[in-house]
Amino acid sequence: MLMSCGEQEIEDQNPNNETPITPIDKSDYPYIESLDSTKKENLKANWIWIDKATSNSYVAFRKKFTLSEEPTNALATIACEGKYYLWLNEKLAIYDGGVKGGSTFYDSYYQDIDITKYLKKGENTLVILAHYIGRSGNSSVDKCKAGILFELHSGKDTVISDGSFKAMRLKEYRNRGLLGGDYPEYPQSSMLAEWNVYYDANYATEGYQNINFDDSSWDNASVVAKFKEAPFNDLYNAMIPPFYFDETYTFLSSEYINKPLTEDTVFTIKLPENMQFSPYFELTSEKSGARFTYYTNTYTSQGISSFKDDYIAKEGKQVYESYPWRSGDELIIEAQKGITFNKIGFRESRYASNVTGQFEVDNEEINSLWNKCVNTLLICMRDSYMDCPERERSPYIGDSANQISETFYSLDKNSNELTKKTILNALGWTSKNNEIPLRSPSVVLNECPAQTLNFLVSTYEYLMYTGDVDTLKLFYPLAINYLKLWSLNNDGTLVYRSGTFPWTDWGNGSDDEVIQYEFYYYALTKVKEISDILGITSDETFFSERIEKLKNGFGKYKKDNGYRSKESLDDRANAMAVVSGLATKEDYPIILNVLKNVKQASPYMEKFVLEALCQMGNYDEAIKRMLDRYGPMIDDPCSTLWELRDKEAGTQNHGRSGGPLVALSKYFGGITPTKIGYEEYEIKLNDYFSSMNTKVDTPHGFISLTSKKDNESFVFDLNTIKKNGTLLIPVNLGNNITITGDDYEKVENNNGYYAFRIKGEKYNIKIN
């Protein structure tokens, strides 16, 4: 049982009986010092609030200030214990600002945000609506004190948050303290920190965002802490950009628009897709006190509830936007009679990364699946990578690992900032025991070895696809120390570690002992590659000895019908034998037989099954299994992928479920870096589909490949970057190869491919 520091108790924030974290000496966290380069120094601003801070309360701040010259580079440093919305000169500039949690248990996040376009020479008006959440969850830890910090630099002018800001608690946002026994006790997931919204328009402070609003009756804000003072302490860069938001509303159609309700009515409105959004209403009420409740079709999952919000109308016409974001593809409204909805709409907001990758082939089921993977990725990104946007919003490290892999083939480079935040976050939240936590920031810390080892692999992939050496230099000491937590048996095999959260995958028959062995070996080899790239030699003996012993010891699990530690065969264990590099090509036939006949993996581990099939060259079986395992999700009208095979058994979107995206883009699309940051790259042509369009966003620009097959020839058009590339053409496509383009040469390759070195930008390849 955890306690809130605000108005009320928080019940059962610990559904899995996990041990809550407790404040301990900061010196027990040795990796925090490595984050010093991301720490903010020398701010003059203060943390401000009103005199009393209560959980789930909203406070508005106003400040008029004068700029002496036309702004050209106005940068605001902003931090908030909770969330905020910011207007400048009546223009909404930041939506759902602030980043939940902190870079460490003790410290807070800040963002530097360019607000130049919203400012002008002369008088300006700043308005902030801040929401103090005031309770902890699976993605944040309450600091037991509300506050917001703001510092603006524009030319010679500076504006800082202090006692000159005007402040007012907006009592239209009703919480338990204001409503008492009338507060609706809807079931809500104890894993969430965020609250339902209960808004009463009869208390509304109309027009407080306007320039000419009279705030003379408001109190001056209270300084609740100086910069660097407890409980907010040091400020570390959150890395991520401000969230994208629609500046205008999208309006929805319904038979109930402009239809006065003559009786209590429940109705549903379809949204364009499963998305992150905030509802918007224009309505007329015959009387004060009429109420409507709104939520989405993702309100419950596995019997766990998310958000259900209420609006209490005043008499007459009114407009209302519910700011905290929700998710789903259907908006459900329960309205009392006497209400007329004149307009119902929404504002989309999301992590600020756009879809710049592409994978399109002559198979509409595959195209649909790839797009659903991308939609699932986007709806599970916000303050952090999260497992799902409704039931938990938890930053599980294993979900992050799969999502990180997907970003490289689908999203623009802004997505790399969220990955960087995730990697550095592990440093701030890992104590001297070197056990990387399952979730951070979080109210509870656990170690899940299988997920964390998967994450270590994703940091190697991040280095290869982005070239971000600096971040991996910071992370490497933690990665190697985590790997050293494992010991070996006398025969050189790995001693299984359960951690404090011994989870490997949903579903039956998971061969956890073998899978952990494989994940460990996979992570070990990839962290060794990181050390080689970084030029670190201090751990060479550890790597060489352990890799050799584990490679030799893995034969313990090899049986006539596949790899296993028990009687039954597991597709996940056999797939990971391939992906980790422990299996040899001689093993492929028996592993293929397992993957064709055993289908136990959840969507999380299915990623590795598909990768294994592609790495073994069994593209037909990869597509066959993909369409079989994801067929119901492809056919479902929902635009995202489910958590489990049964839609009703879990969420209808889950961050770790998009593995087919990687299999399709990486192996069928065939574009991969071979040196960090695409300084060198490889394009491996594939003839499975008769036509294909694929595109990848690299640090040096786009690489795109189109292909078209007819009865006599195969034609590829390739646009590349000015880096050294290797073009691999399977010999089975034919030996009559015509290449048109600048700067290429044929080189030797004995692995079933014709190889060409390419350095130009455009090529046409024709194969007869």
C-alpha positions in Angstrom: 0.0 0.0 0.0 1.5 3.3 -1.1 0.4 6.7 0.2 -0.1 9.9 -1.7 1.5 13.1 -0.5 -1.6 15.1 -1.4 -5.3 14.8 -0.4 -5.9 11.1 -0.3 -4.6 7.6 -0.2 -3.6 5.8 -3.3 -5.0 2.3 -3.1 -3.2 -0.8 -4.4 -0.5 0.8 -6.6 1.2 -2.5 -6.4 -0.9 -5.2 -8.1 1.9 -7.7 -8.5 3.0 -7.5 -4.9 6.2 -5.9 -5.9 8.5 -4.2 -3.4 8.0 -0.4 -3.6 11.2 1.6 -4.0 12.2 3.8 -1.0 14.5 6.8 -0.9 18.1 5.8 -0.2 21.5 7.5 -0.4 22.2 8.9 -3.8 25.7 7.6 -3.5 24.2 4.1 -4.0 23.6 5.1 -7.7 27.1 5.2 -9.2 26.0 5.8 -12.8 24.2 9.1 -12.1 27.5 11.0 -12.4 27.8 9.8 -16.1 24.7 12.0 -16.8 26.4 15.2 -15.8 26.7 16.3 -19.4 22.9 16.4 -19.6 22.4 18.3 -16.4 21.2 21.9 -16.5 23.3 24.5 -14.6 23.0 28.2 -13.6 19.2 28.8 -13.9 17.7 31.8 -12.1 14.2 30.5 -12.2 12.3 29.2 -9.2 9.8 26.4 -8.8 6.4 28.1 -8.2 2.9 27.0 -7.2 0.1 28.1 -5.0 0.3 27.8 -1.2 -1.4 24.4 -1.1 -0.6 21.5 -3.4 -3.2 18.8 -3.6 -3.2 15.7 -5.9 -5.1 15.9 -9.1 -5.4 19.7 -9.0 -5.0 22.2 -11.9 -3.4 25.6 -11.4 -3.3 28.4 -13.9 -0.4 30.9 -14.1 -0.3 34.2 -16.0 2.6 36.6 -16.6 2.9 39.7 -18.8 6.4 40.6 -19.9 8.1 42.9 -22.4 10.7 42.1 -25.0 13.0 45.0 -25.9 13.6 43.7 -29.5 12.1 41.4 -32.1 12.8 37.8 -30.9 15.0 35.7 -33.2 16.1 32.8 -30.9 13.8 32.7 -27.9 14.6 29.5 -25.9 12.5 28.5 -22.9 13.7 26.0 -20.2 10.7 24.4 -18.6 10.2 21.7 -16.0 7.0 20.6 -14.3 6.1 18.1 -11.6 3.2 16.8 -13.6 1.9 18.1 -17.0 1.2 21.6 -18.4 -0.3 23.4 -21.4 1.2 26.7 -22.4 -0.2 29.7 -24.4 1.7 32.7 -25.6 -0.3 35.7 -26.8 -3.4 33.5 -26.9 -1.7 31.0 -29.1 -1.4 27.4 -27.8 2.3 26.7 -28.0 2.9 23.5 -25.9 0.4 20.7 -25.5 0.8 18.1 -22.7 4.2 19.6 -21.8 6.4 18.1 -19.2 7.9 14.6 -19.0 6.6 12.3 -16.3 9.0 10.9 -13.7 12.7 11.9 -13.5 16.0 10.9 -14.9 16.7 9.5 -11.4 14.6 8.8 -8.3 15.7 12.1 -6.9 15.9 14.4 -9.8 13.7 16.0 -12.5 13.5 16.4 -16.3 13.6 19.7 -18.2 13.2 20.6 -21.8 14.6 23.5 -23.8 11.9 24.6 -26.2 12.2 27.2 -29.0 9.1 29.5 -28.7 10.3 32.3 -31.0 7.4 32.2 -33.4 4.9 32.8 -30.6 6.6 36.0 -29.3 6.8 39.6 -30.5 8.7 42.8 -29.6 6.9 44.7 -26.8 4.3 43.2 -24.4 3.7 39.5 -24.4 1.3 37.4 -22.3 2.3 33.9 -21.0 -0.4 31.6 -19.6 0.3 28.1 -18.2 -2.2 25.5 -17.1 -0.4 23.0 -14.9 -1.8 19.7 -13.6 -0.2 18.3 -10.4 -0.8 14.6 -10.7 0.3 13.9 -7.1 0.5 10.1 -7.1 2.9 7.5 -8.4 2.5 4.8 -10.9 4.3 2.5 -13.2 5.8 5.4 -15.1 6.5 8.1 -12.5 7.2 8.7 -8.9 5.4 11.5 -7.1 7.8 14.0 -5.5 5.2 15.0 -2.9 5.3 18.6 -3.9 3.8 20.5 -6.9 5.8 22.9 -9.0 6.6 24.4 -12.3 9.8 26.2 -13.4 10.1 28.5 -16.4 13.0 30.5 -17.7 13.0 32.4 -21.1 16.0 33.9 -22.8 15.3 36.1 -25.8 18.2 38.5 -26.9 19.0 40.6 -23.9 15.7 39.8 -22.1 15.1 37.1 -19.5 11.9 36.0 -17.9 11.9 33.7 -14.9 9.2 32.1 -12.8 9.0 33.8 -9.4 6.5 35.5 -7.1 5.5 38.0 -9.8 3.5 35.3 -11.7 -0.2 35.4 -11.0 -1.7 32.0 -9.9 -5.1 30.6 -9.4 -6.3 27.0 -8.7 -9.0 26.2 -11.2 -11.8 24.7 -9.2 -13.8 23.6 -12.2 -11.4 20.6 -12.2 -13.0 18.8 -9.3 -11.1 16.2 -7.3 -11.8 14.1 -4.2 -10.9 17.0 -2.0 -13.5 19.3 -3.6 -16.2 16.7 -4.2 -15.9 14.5 -1.2 -18.4 11.7 -1.3 -19.7 12.9 -4.6 -16.5 12.0 -6.4 -17.2 9.2 -8.9 -15.3 6.1 -7.8 -14.8 4.5 -11.2 -12.5 1.5 -11.2 -9.1 2.6 -12.5 -5.9 0.7 -13.0 -3.6 1.1 -10.1 -0.6 1.1 -12.5 -1.6 4.5 -13.8 -0.4 7.8 -12.2 -2.8 9.9 -14.2 -6.4 10.6 -13.1 -9.8 10.7 -14.6 -11.1 14.3 -15.3 -14.2 15.6 -13.5 -14.9 19.1 -14.9 -17.8 21.3 -13.7 -18.5 24.2 -16.1 -20.4 26.0 -13.4 -17.1 26.9 -11.7 -15.3 27.7 -15.0 -12.8 30.6 -15.1 -13.7 31.8 -18.5 -11.1 33.3 -20.8 -8.1 33.0 -18.6 -5.9 32.3 -21.7 -6.8 35.7 -23.2 -4.5 38.6 -23.3 -7.0 41.0 -21.8 -8.2 38.7 -19.0 -8.3 40.5 -15.6 -6.1 38.5 -13.2 -6.0 41.3 -10.5 -7.9 39.1 -8.1 -5.5 36.2 -8.5 -2.8 35.7 -5.9 0.9 35.9 -6.6 2.5 32.6 -7.1 4.5 31.1 -4.2 8.1 30.1 -4.6 8.1 26.5 -3.4 11.8 25.7 -4.2 14.8 27.3 -5.7 16.6 25.8 -8.6 18.3 22.6 -7.5 16.5 22.5 -4.2 14.6 19.4 -2.9 12.4 17.7 -3.8 13.0 18.6 -7.5 16.8 18.6 -7.2 18.9 18.6 -10.3 17.4 19.0 -13.8 18.4 16.6 -16.5 17.6 17.0 -20.2 14.6 14.8 -21.2 16.0 14.6 -24.7 12.7 14.3 -26.4 11.1 17.1 -28.4 7.7 18.8 -27.5 4.8 16.6 -28.5 3.1 17.1 -31.8 -0.5 18.4 -31.6 -3.1 19.4 -34.1 -3.6 23.1 -34.1 -7.2 22.7 -35.2 -9.9 20.2 -34.3 -11.2 17.3 -36.4 -14.9 17.0 -36.1 -16.8 13.7 -36.1 -20.1 12.5 -37.5 -23.0 11.1 -35.5 -26.7 10.9 -35.7 -26.7 12.6 -32.3 -25.1 15.8 -33.5 -27.6 18.7 -33.2 -30.2 16.3 -31.8 -31.6 17.3 -28.4 -31.5 14.3 -26.1 -35.0 13.7 -24.7 -33.8 10.8 -22.6 -30.5 9.6 -21.1 -28.5 8.2 -24.1 -25.4 6.2 -24.7 -23.8 6.4 -28.1 -20.5 5.6 -29.8 -18.6 7.6 -32.4 -15.8 6.1 -34.6 -12.5 7.8 -34.7 -10.3 7.6 -37.9 -8.0 5.1 -36.2 -6.6 4.0 -32.9 -4.8 7.1 -31.7 -3.8 9.4 -28.9 -6.2 12.3 -28.8 -8.1 14.8 -26.6 -11.9 15.1 -26.9 -13.6 18.4 -27.8 -17.2 19.3 -27.4 -19.6 22.2 -28.3 -22.9 21.7 -26.6 -26.1 23.3 -25.3 -27.7 22.3 -22.1 -31.2 23.1 -21.0 -30.2 23.3 -17.4 -27.2 23.6 -15.1 -25.9 20.3 -13.7 -26.6 18.0 -16.7 -23.8 15.5 -17.0 -22.2 13.4 -19.6 -19.5 10.8 -19.2 -17.0 9.9 -21.9 -14.4 7.2 -22.4 -13.1 5.0 -25.2 -13.4 1.4 -26.3 -10.1 0.7 -24.6 -11.5 1.6 -21.2 -11.1 -2.0 -19.9 -8.6 -4.7 -20.7 -8.1 -7.9 -18.8 -10.7 -6.5 -16.3 -8.4 -3.5 -15.7 -9.9 -0.1 -16.3 -8.2 3.1 -17.6 -9.9 6.5 -17.9 -13.5 7.5 -17.6 -14.1 11.3 -17.6 -17.1 13.5 -16.6 -18.4 16.9 -17.7 -21.0 18.9 -15.7 -22.7 21.4 -17.9 -23.8 24.9 -17.2 -27.0 26.2 -18.7 -26.9 27.4 -22.3 -24.1 27.1 -24.9 -20.6 26.1 -24.0 -17.3 24.8 -25.4 -15.0 22.3 -23.7 -11.7 20.6 -24.5 -10.6 17.8 -22.2 -6.8 18.3 -22.2 -5.3 15.0 -20.9 -4.8 12.6 -23.7 -6.7 9.4 -24.1 -6.5 6.6 -26.7 -8.8 4.3 -28.7 -10.7 4.2 -32.0 -14.1 4.7 -30.5 -15.4 7.5 -28.3 -18.3 6.4 -26.1 -20.6 9.0 -24.5 -23.2 8.5 -21.8 -25.3 11.7 -21.7 -28.2 12.9 -19.7 -31.3 14.2 -21.3 -31.5 18.0 -22.0 -28.1 18.1 -23.6 -27.6 18.9 -27.3 -24.2 18.2 -28.8 -23.6 20.8 -31.5 -20.1 19.5 -32.4 -18.0 16.6 -31.2 -14.4 16.4 -32.3 -10.8 15.8 -31.1 -7.3 17.1 -31.2 -4.7 14.5 -32.0 -1.4 14.7 -30.1 1.5 12.3 -30.1 5.3 11.9 -29.9 6.8 14.2 -32.5 8.1 11.7 -35.0 6.7 11.2 -38.5 6.5 8.1 -40.6 9.3 8.5 -43.2 10.0 4.8 -43.8 8.1 2.7 -46.3 7.4 -0.9 -47.1 4.9 -1.6 -49.8 4.5 -4.8 -51.8 2.1 -6.6 -54.1 0.3 -8.2 -51.1 -2.3 -6.1 -49.3 -2.3 -8.3 -46.2 1.4 -7.7 -45.8 0.9 -3.9 -46.4 -1.8 -3.8 -43.8 0.3 -5.6 -41.3 3.3 -3.3 -41.8 1.1 -0.2 -41.4 -0.5 -1.7 -38.3 3.0 -2.3 -36.8 3.8 1.4 -37.4 0.5 2.6 -35.8 1.1 0.3 -32.8 4.6 1.8 -32.4 3.3 5.4 -32.5 0.5 4.9 -30.1 2.9 3.3 -27.6 5.4 6.3 -27.7 5.0 9.4 -25.5 7.0 10.4 -22.4 8.7 7.0 -22.9 8.3 3.9 -24.9 5.3 2.2 -23.2 3.7 -1.2 -23.2 0.2 0.3 -23.9 -1.4 3.8 -23.8 -4.3 2.9 -21.6 -4.1 0.1 -19.0 -0.5 0.8 -17.7 1.6 3.3 -19.7 4.5 1.4 -18.3 8.1 1.8 -19.7 9.0 -1.9 -19.8 12.5 -2.3 -21.0 11.6 -5.3 -23.1 8.8 -3.5 -24.9 11.3 -0.6 -25.5 13.8 -3.0 -27.1 11.4 -4.2 -29.7 10.1 -0.7 -30.4 13.6 0.7 -30.8 14.3 -1.9 -33.6 11.1 -0.8 -35.4 11.9 2.9 -35.4 15.0 2.5 -37.6 12.8 1.4 -40.6 9.7 3.4 -40.0 10.2 6.8 -38.3 12.2 10.0 -38.7 15.3 10.7 -36.6 13.3 12.4 -33.8 12.5 8.9 -32.6 16.2 8.5 -31.8 15.8 11.0 -29.0 13.3 8.8 -27.2 15.7 5.9 -27.5 18.6 8.0 -26.2 16.4 9.0 -23.2 15.6 5.4 -22.6 19.2 4.4 -22.6 20.3 7.2 -20.3 17.4 6.6 -18.0 18.8 3.2 -17.2 21.9 4.8 -16.0 20.0 7.2 -13.6 17.9 4.4 -12.1 20.4 1.6 -11.7 22.0 1.2 -8.2 25.4 -0.2 -7.4 24.0 -3.7 -7.6 24.1 -3.2 -11.4 20.6 -4.7 -11.8 19.0 -2.6 -14.6 15.4 -2.0 -13.6 12.5 -3.4 -15.5 10.7 -0.1 -15.6 12.1 3.4 -15.0 10.9 5.8 -13.9 8.5 3.8 -11.8 7.1 3.4 -8.4 8.5 -0.2 -8.2 11.8 -1.5 -9.5 12.4 -5.1 -10.6 14.9 -6.9 -12.7 13.6 -9.0 -15.6 16.8 -10.6 -17.1 15.2 -11.7 -20.4 13.8 -8.3 -21.1 17.0 -6.5 -20.1 19.3 -8.7 -22.2 17.0 -7.9 -25.2 17.4 -4.2 -24.4 21.2 -4.5 -24.4 21.0 -5.8 -28.0 18.8 -2.9 -28.9 21.5 -0.5 -27.7 23.9 -2.1 -30.2 21.4 -1.6 -32.9 20.9 2.0 -31.9 24.7 2.5 -32.3 24.7 0.9 -35.7 21.8 2.8 -37.1 22.5 6.2 -35.6 26.3 6.4 -34.9 25.6 7.9 -31.5 29.0 6.9 -30.0 28.7 9.4 -27.1 25.6 7.8 -25.6 27.0 4.3 -25.8 30.3 5.4 -24.2 28.2 6.4 -21.2 26.1 3.2 -21.2 28.9 0.7 -21.8 30.1 0.4 -18.2 26.6 -0.5 -17.0 26.1 -2.9 -19.9 29.3 -4.8 -19.1 28.7 -4.8 -15.3 25.2 -6.2 -15.9 26.6 -9.0 -18.0 29.1 -9.8 -15.2 26.2 -10.5 -12.8 25.9 -14.0 -14.4 28.1 -16.9 -13.4 29.0 -20.1 -15.2 28.6 -23.7 -14.1 31.7 -25.9 -14.0 30.9 -27.2 -17.5 30.9 -23.7 -18.9 27.2 -23.4 -19.2 25.2 -20.4 -17.9 23.7 -20.3 -14.4 20.1 -19.2 -14.8 19.2 -16.0 -13.0 15.6 -15.4 -12.2 15.9 -11.7 -11.2 13.0 -10.4 -9.2 10.6 -10.6 -12.2 11.2 -14.0 -13.9 9.2 -13.4 -17.0 10.2 -14.5 -20.5 7.0 -14.5 -22.5 3.3 -14.9 -22.4 1.9 -18.3 -23.6 2.5 -21.9 -22.8 5.7 -23.9 -22.9 8.3 -21.2 -22.7 11.7 -22.9 -22.3 13.0 -20.1 -20.0 16.4 -21.8 -19.2 17.4 -22.1 -22.9 15.9 -18.7 -23.9 17.9 -16.9 -21.2 21.1 -18.7 -22.2 20.5 -17.5 -25.8 19.6 -13.9 -24.9 22.6 -13.7 -22.7 24.9 -15.0 -25.4 23.3 -12.6 -27.9 23.7 -9.6 -25.6 27.3 -10.7 -24.7 28.3 -10.8 -28.4 26.6 -7.4 -29.2 28.1 -5.7 -26.2 31.5 -7.0 -27.3 30.9 -5.4 -30.7 30.1 -2.2 -28.9 33.4 -2.4 -27.0 35.3 -3.0 -30.3 33.6 0.0 -31.9 34.4 2.2 -28.9 38.0 0.9 -28.7 37.6 -0.5 -25.2 40.0 -3.3 -24.5 39.8 -3.8 -20.8 37.2 -6.6 -21.1 38.7 -8.6 -23.9 39.6 -11.5 -21.7 36.1 -11.7 -20.2 34.5 -11.6 -23.6 36.7 -14.1 -25.3 36.6 -16.7 -22.5 32.9 -16.4 -21.8 31.9 -16.5 -25.5 34.0 -19.6 -26.1 32.6 -21.4 -23.0 29.0 -20.6 -23.8 29.4 -21.6 -27.4 30.8 -24.9 -26.4 28.4 -25.5 -23.5 25.2 -24.8 -25.6 25.4 -28.3 -27.0 23.9 -29.5 -23.7 20.5 -28.4 -25.1 20.8 -30.0 -28.5 18.5 -32.9 -29.1 17.5 -34.9 -32.2 14.4 -32.8 -32.7 15.6 -29.4 -31.6 17.0 -27.3 -28.8 15.3 -27.8 -25.4 15.9 -28.2 -21.7 12.7 -30.2 -21.1 10.5 -32.7 -22.9 8.4 -30.3 -25.0 9.8 -28.2 -27.8 9.5 -24.4 -27.8 9.5 -22.3 -31.0 11.0 -19.3 -29.1 14.0 -21.3 -27.8 14.8 -22.7 -31.2 14.3 -19.3 -33.0 16.7 -17.6 -30.5 19.3 -20.3 -31.2 19.5 -18.9 -34.7 19.1 -15.2 -33.9 21.7 -15.3 -31.1 24.3 -17.1 -33.3 24.6 -20.2 -31.2 23.1 -22.5 -33.8 25.1 -23.6 -36.8 23.8 -23.9 -40.3 23.8 -27.7 -39.8 21.1 -27.2 -37.2 18.8 -25.2 -39.5 16.8 -28.1 -40.8 15.7 -29.4 -37.4 15.0 -25.8 -36.2 13.0 -25.1 -39.3 10.9 -28.1 -38.5 10.2 -26.8 -35.0 9.2 -23.3 -36.3 6.9 -24.8 -38.9 5.0 -27.0 -36.3 5.3 -25.3 -32.9 3.4 -22.0 -32.5 3.5 -20.9 -28.9 5.2 -17.5 -29.1 3.3 -14.4 -28.1 3.5 -11.3 -30.4 6.5 -10.2 -28.3 8.7 -13.2 -29.1 7.2 -13.8 -32.5 9.6 -11.1 -33.7 12.5 -13.5 -33.1 10.8 -16.4 -34.8 10.3 -14.4 -37.9 13.9 -13.1 -37.8 15.2 -16.6 -37.4 13.2 -17.8 -40.5 14.6 -14.9 -42.5 18.2 -15.5 -41.3 17.9 -19.1 -42.3 16.8 -18.0 -45.8 13.3 -19.5 -45.4 11.4 -16.4 -46.7 8.4 -18.5 -47.8 8.0 -19.9 -44.3 8.4 -16.5 -42.7 5.6 -15.0 -44.7 3.4 -18.1 -44.3 3.9 -18.0 -40.5 3.4 -14.2 -40.4 0.1 -14.4 -42.2 -1.0 -17.3 -40.0 0.0 -15.8 -36.6 -1.2 -12.2 -37.4 -4.1 -13.1 -39.7 -6.8 -12.2 -37.2 -5.1 -8.9 -36.4 -4.8 -8.1 -40.1 -8.5 -8.8 -40.7 -9.6 -6.9 -37.6 -10.8 -3.3 -38.3 -8.6 -2.0 -35.5 -5.5 -0.1 -36.8 -3.1 -1.6 -34.2 -1.8 -5.0 -33.1 -3.1 -6.8 -30.0 -1.1 -7.7 -26.9 -2.1 -11.4 -27.2 -3.4 -13.7 -29.8 -6.9 -13.2 -28.3 -8.0 -9.6 -28.7 -10.3 -9.8 -25.7 -7.6 -11.2 -23.4 -5.3 -8.1 -23.5 -5.0 -4.6 -24.9 -5.8 -4.0 -28.5 -2.4 -2.4 -29.0 0.9 -3.3 -27.3 4.3 -1.8 -28.0 6.2 -5.1 -28.3 3.9 -6.6 -30.9 5.3 -5.0 -34.1 8.0 -7.5 -34.9 6.8 -8.2 -38.4 7.9 -4.6 -39.3 11.5 -5.5 -38.7 11.3 -8.8 -40.5 9.8 -7.2 -43.6 11.9 -4.1 -43.8 15.2 -5.5 -42.7 15.2 -8.8 -44.5 12.8 -8.5 -47.4 13.7 -4.8 -47.9 17.3 -5.8 -47.3 18.8 -2.5 -46.2 21.1 -2.5 -43.2 24.1 -0.6 -41.9 27.4 -2.5 -41.7 29.3 0.3 -40.0 27.9 2.7 -37.4 25.6 5.4 -38.6 25.4 4.0 -42.1 29.0 5.0 -42.8 28.9 1.8 -44.7 25.8 -0.2 -45.6 24.5 -3.3 -47.4 21.6 -3.8 -49.7 20.6 -7.5 -50.2 18.1 -7.9 -53.0 15.2 -10.2 -52.5 12.9 -11.6 -55.1 10.1 -12.9 -52.9 7.6 -10.2 -53.9 6.8 -9.3 -57.6 6.9 -5.6 -56.7 8.3 -3.7 -53.7 8.8 -0.1 -52.6 10.9 0.4 -49.5 12.6 3.4 -48.0 14.8 3.9 -44.9 15.7 7.2 -43.2 19.4 7.2 -42.4 21.7 9.8 -40.7 22.9 10.7 -44.2 19.5 10.8 -46.0 17.2 8.3 -47.5 17.9 5.0 -49.1 15.1 3.7 -51.3 14.6 0.6 -53.4 11.9 -0.3 -55.8 11.6 -3.6 -57.7 9.4 -5.0 -60.4 9.4 -8.6 -61.7 7.9 -9.8 -64.9 8.2 -13.1 -66.8 11.6 -12.3 -68.3 13.5 -10.0 -65.9 13.7 -8.4 -62.6 14.3 -4.6 -62.4 15.5 -2.7 -59.4 15.8 1.1 -59.0 18.0 2.2 -56.2 18.6 5.6 -54.6 21.4 5.7 -52.1 23.6 7.9 -50.0 27.1 9.0 -50.7 28.7 6.3 -48.5 30.3 3.0 -49.3 27.7 0.4 -50.0 27.6 -3.2 -50.9 25.0 -4.5 -53.3 24.3 -8.2 -52.9 22.4 -10.0 -55.7 21.4 -13.6 -55.1 22.8 -15.9 -57.7 19.5 -17.6 -58.1 18.1 -14.4 -59.7 20.3 -15.0 -62.8 23.8 -14.1 -64.0 22.8 -11.7 -66.8 23.1 -8.6 -64.7 23.1 -5.0 -66.2 23.8 -2.1 -63.8 23.4 1.5 -64.8 24.8 4.0 -62.5 28.0 5.8 -61.3 30.9 4.4 -59.4 30.5 0.7 -58.8 32.6 -2.4 -59.2 32.1 -6.1 -58.8 33.8 -7.8 -55.9 34.2 -11.4 -54.8 31.5 -13.1 -52.7 31.2 -16.8 -52.1 28.0 -16.9 -50.1 25.5 -17.3 -52.8 25.5 -13.7 -53.9 27.1 -11.5 -56.6 28.6 -8.6 -54.8 29.1 -5.0 -56.0 30.7 -2.0 -54.3 28.6 1.1 -54.9 29.5 4.7 -54.0 27.1 6.7 -56.2 23.5 7.8 -55.6 21.3 6.3 -58.3 21.4 2.8 -59.9 19.2 0.7 -62.2 19.7 -3.0 -61.9 18.2 -5.4 -64.5 18.6 -9.1 -64.1 17.5 -11.6 -66.8 
